[in-house]
Amino acid sequence: MPTSVYTDTGAMELAGAIQALMAASKIRLFKDTLSITPALTEAELVAAECDYDGYAAITVTAFLNPYLDPAGGATTQSGSHVFYYGPAASPPVTNNVLGFWCETAGGVPILVVGFDNPVPMTAVGDAVPVNVLLNFGA
């Protein structure tokens, strides 16, 4: 099998292009079990989206500048964003968060991540912090 590698400059170029693509992107949470495969669609994700009290997708105005990642390749990231529960409605709506996805401003899903364990969003004070990392060349 041939040997291949992304050069550092090539990985930085790709991460920079993705940084531009991800302007005004959204991070969204899902509550329903999904089969996380490359064939997963935006419609399937939206159908599984959270609806707990206070939930709203988070818009990422701009991903952070790319950097050479110590783990390999080049990475651009959303920076830390936190989803909070509440205020509670009457009756309250709660969810167990099973993961998140990140999509372009045009609604194209780029990355879907399932959590190892569900995160309950059932009471004021519950939160889900998310930092989306997109790596190229690792």
C-alpha positions in Angstrom: 0.0 0.0 0.0 1.4 3.4 -0.9 2.4 5.8 1.9 0.5 9.1 2.1 0.5 12.0 4.4 -1.0 15.5 4.5 1.7 18.1 4.7 1.5 20.6 7.6 0.9 23.4 5.0 -1.7 21.3 3.2 -3.6 20.4 6.5 -3.5 24.1 7.5 -4.9 25.1 4.0 -7.8 22.5 4.4 -8.6 23.6 8.0 -8.6 27.2 6.8 -11.1 26.4 4.0 -13.3 24.6 6.5 -13.1 27.5 8.9 -14.5 29.7 6.2 -17.2 27.2 5.3 -18.3 27.0 8.9 -19.1 30.7 9.3 -22.6 31.1 10.8 -22.8 27.3 11.4 -25.0 25.7 14.0 -24.5 23.2 16.8 -27.6 21.2 17.6 -28.4 18.5 20.2 -30.3 15.3 19.7 -32.4 13.2 22.1 -33.4 10.2 20.1 -31.3 7.1 19.3 -29.7 7.4 15.9 -27.6 5.1 13.8 -24.6 7.3 13.4 -23.4 6.5 9.9 -22.1 8.6 6.9 -25.6 8.2 5.4 -27.4 10.1 8.2 -29.5 12.9 6.8 -30.4 16.4 8.0 -34.1 15.3 8.2 -33.3 12.4 10.5 -31.2 14.6 12.7 -33.9 17.3 12.9 -36.5 14.6 13.7 -34.3 13.6 16.7 -33.5 17.1 17.9 -33.9 18.1 21.5 -36.9 20.1 22.7 -36.3 20.5 26.5 -37.2 23.7 28.2 -34.9 26.5 27.1 -33.3 24.5 24.2 -32.2 26.4 21.1 -29.6 25.6 18.5 -26.4 27.6 19.0 -25.1 29.6 16.1 -21.3 29.7 15.8 -20.4 33.1 14.1 -16.9 32.0 13.2 -14.7 29.0 13.9 -11.4 29.8 15.5 -8.2 30.1 13.5 -6.6 26.7 12.5 -3.6 25.4 14.3 -1.2 22.5 13.9 -2.6 20.0 16.3 -0.2 18.1 18.7 -2.2 15.0 17.9 -1.5 15.5 14.2 -2.8 17.4 11.3 -4.5 20.8 11.6 -7.6 21.7 13.6 -10.2 24.4 13.6 -12.7 24.5 16.4 -15.9 26.2 17.4 -14.8 27.3 20.8 -16.7 26.3 23.9 -20.5 26.7 23.8 -22.9 25.7 26.6 -26.5 24.5 26.3 -28.5 25.1 29.5 -31.8 23.8 30.8 -34.6 26.2 31.6 -36.4 28.0 32.7 -38.8 25.2 33.4 -42.2 25.4 31.8 -45.4 24.0 33.4 -45.5 21.1 32.8 -41.7 20.8 32.3 -40.2 19.3 29.1 -37.0 17.3 29.7 -34.7 15.3 27.5 -31.7 12.9 27.8 -29.2 14.3 25.3 -27.5 11.6 23.3 -25.2 13.7 21.2 -24.8 16.7 18.9 -24.3 17.6 15.3 -22.7 20.6 13.6 -24.0 21.9 10.3 -23.2 24.6 7.9 -25.3 27.8 7.7 -27.0 26.1 4.7 -28.1 23.1 6.9 -25.6 20.6 5.7 -24.5 18.2 8.5 -20.7 18.1 8.8 -20.1 16.1 12.0 -22.3 14.0 14.2 -21.1 12.9 17.7 -22.9 10.5 20.0 -22.1 10.7 23.7 -20.9 7.6 25.6 -23.6 8.3 28.2 -26.8 10.3 28.0 -26.7 13.7 29.6 -30.0 14.5 31.5 -31.5 18.0 30.9 -34.1 17.9 33.6 -33.6 20.8 36.0 -32.3 24.3 36.1 -28.5 24.0 36.4 -28.2 21.1 34.0 -25.9 21.9 31.0 -24.1 20.4 28.0 -20.8 22.0 27.0 -19.7 21.5 23.4 -16.5 22.4 21.5 -16.6 21.1 17.9 -13.1 20.2 16.6 -12.6 19.6 12.9 -9.3 18.0 12.1 -7.6 17.4 8.8 -4.5 15.3 8.3 -4.2 13.5 11.7 
